[in-house]
Amino acid sequence: MVNSVSDNSDEKEFWENVDTQFEEKVQDFSKTLNIAVIGKVSSGKSSLINALLKRSRKKAIAEVGAEAGVTTKLKVLRLDERVRLIDSPGLDDVRTENSNITREFLKHIDVGILVVTGAADASQKRYLDDLLGHCESVFVVLNKIDEWGNLSPLALEKVITQWKEVLKIEKIYPVCAFGYDIDTLPGTPLNIRGVCWLREDIENCLGSKGKDLLLARHMGEKKSYAIGIIATALIAVTVQAFIPGSAAYITATQAAAIVSLSYLYTGEILSSQAAFALLRAFASEAATTTLFLWFKSFLPPTGIIDIAAAVIAVSITLAILTTVNSILADGAKLEEDELLKSKFRTNRKQAETALKGLALTDLKDLPSLKGIIEKLL
């Protein structure tokens, strides 16, 4: 929500407050993200990487071959200038490479993934210990669980228990990532199981470090992440509508969400000035409600009016962010002013209809909001 006031001193103070709040809310996309995927040759690391990144067979990011030993050397997958993923039998192989990339990589590994298969093997403990000595967060994956499909369910449970005992760990992720092999018969569906739980925990881990969108940017499917960004912003706005001076908080939240959506789809880091300019364009299309929210933000808590302001703020924010998402998902430019305003007018009506009759508690419920947003995207 962007104000429209005549007093230059008031406007200057407002934007200073917005800048301060924006810096606290926006994710720092200049950070780096390093992920190490460690495991024996033919343990299915490449397939797991593709499944983890929600890739289709046609858009696989890591080559997979049907022959045993196809991945015999270190692979450095540079997803962009800030995100690197290393696929290797062990960290010793990374050290042996001794390049600038591998030396820098070893200094800071955000996530380590140890991939094991088959019967429990105590020799893998040293690879796990090596990862634990270099990584902030380590996940152990039992891959190729489809190989246990013809056996009793107890057989898989037994091997999981054995792996936990030999590796001295409490959690292991049983997964299947079958179907990425280049020799897979045409029409064979991907068999992806268990990867969603691994991905969710990795994303939660990265989210605590402000790095989740660095990885989400490279996912084959981005809609769920866009929904998460929008829903989180809506919940924040619902709360902020009751805070004195709420206009600055709401504007900063909207701008931060726009920057996040832009990075998710394009990989480009939108400046705060560019995000604020977009909000001004939206404000011109909703001048009456914008002014109401602006003046209301300087009033003391007033019960019913606060609730009304919260609903309006959420509705406007939903219209803004679904408009931005629609344009970015279509590959269009946010600078196309007429397209922006036209879509906003349509999305504003849809947002008002979708939110009609909802209680304040509904506006703070993440699953409910995600369901509403998904219908609008």
Disulfide bonds with the S-S distance in Angstrom:
none
